[in-house]
Amino acid sequence: MGRLFGTDGVRGVANADLTAEMALGLSVAAAHVLAEAGTFAGHRPTAVVGRDPRASGEFLEAAVVAGLASAGVDVLRVGVLPTPAVAHLTGVLGADLGVMLSASHNAMPDNGIKFFARGGHKLADELEDRIEAVYEEHRTGAPWDRPTGGGVGRVRDHGEGFDTYVAHLVGVLPNRLDGLKIVLDEAHGAASQVSPEAFRRAGAEVVTIGAEPDGLNINDGCGSTHLAQLKAAVVEHGAALGIAHDGDADRCLAVDHTGDEVDGDQILAVLALAMRERDALRSDTVVATVMSNLGFKLAMEREGIRLVQTAVGDRYVLEEMKVNGFALGGEQSGHVIVLDHATTGDGTLTGLLLAARVAQTGRPLRELASVMQRLPQVLINVPDVDKSRVETSAELATAVGEAESELGETGRVLLRPSGTEPLVRVMVEAADIDQARSVAGRLADAVKSALG
């Protein structure tokens, strides 16, 4: 069996790859592993469970809750809330673990399970590996140790989670958003109620699109992976900016008043300068991944801000931040972590802080984002290949070497297997867009040839 856990939990087509039986079994395994690791320390454990609006989340939530309760864990069911809300509530409620059911930006048929440790932090790799091993051991026949009578977990709804989370978001803002008209695209996802409420409480005039989830329309032509509607709405309404989330609202992309996209790198650059100005950017350092645009690195060097780069995945950004005490990090895709106020990427918080910078400076987002100039970057996803051989294929290594020689110091090449999908991502940056496209196309063909 291949590793179930990817870079962001367990994910797959709901009721095919990710079944109710698997969700129940993984939840029981998580409870047993965390108990063995001493997480529960002899007390009766509690878990926070939330989900995004996908139809499949309804039966998967029931399976997770049943699994946890059958393992003796009391469950606080918080309903449809963003991933960062579940992480935050896990921390503030003193829960021993949190569980979020979501496939983030993936299409509606997919779903996923993410586990959070006490404090709202993602589980370490070794704990995920142990959960997977225990799950597999019991899936193939070993019986569970099951409590009975008063030892089984109790389940109750925790409706106060919505207000707790919104109050937290508004409470950490450095200034209000009065006078700003903002369009929010909620991707028909988990933040469809939370995000508009937070922006309104912060003083903004809010226009919403993609905020009517029906269980089937999540990420469907809207949200952070489909910005066309948001761009048009910002221009139509004469808004100062637009904010787009993905299905579980752990990421944020933006649109300026002209309808141009502001990506995660630009958002990081704007927030880095704002945080340094108020002495909140510890060590004058920002953490990003190797996928960040070269223009971001050059901008940070020019501004005297140190850039530390990690492997792709917000968990690796977060790990670097925690180990070294850095306050800001994120990804080009819009996962931004402000560690003083969140334990994971938080799209609503990111959007609020970005809007707060616009309100505080009185400068348009377009002007603020111009602190960095994006170099042309081409990204091609190559599906249906053996992504496990990216690092070992001699044929592919030769193709990469030839591409790097052609680009020289004016560009770069990055190939990486997706952590959540069966594909390889080919990224090429160059000073000239035509050269970037040409090199990326040749590399994509090489990936198909070498790994297909």
Secondary structure, DSSP 8 states (H G I E B T S, - for coil): ---SEETTEEEEEBTTTB-HHHHHHHHHHHHHHHHHTTSSTTS--EEEEEE-S-THHHHHHHHHHHHHHHTT-EEEEEEE--HHHHHHHHHHTT-SEEEEE--TTS-TTEEEEEEEETTS-B--HHHHHHHHHHHHHHHTT-------GGGS--EEE-TTHHHHHHHHHHHT-SS--TT-EEEEE-TTSTTTTHHHHHHHHTT-EEEEES----SS-TTSS-GGG--HHHHHHHHHHT-SEEEEE-TTS--EEEEETTS-EE-HHHHHHHHHHHHHHTT-SGGGEEEEETTS-HHHHHHHHHTT-EEEEE-SSHHHHHHHHHHHT--EEE-TTS-EEETTT-SS--HHHHHHHHHHHHHHH---HHHHHTTS----EEEEEEESS-GGGTTT-HHHHHHHHHHHHHHGGG-EEEEEE-SSSSEEEEEEE-SSHHHHHHHHHHHHHHHHHHH-
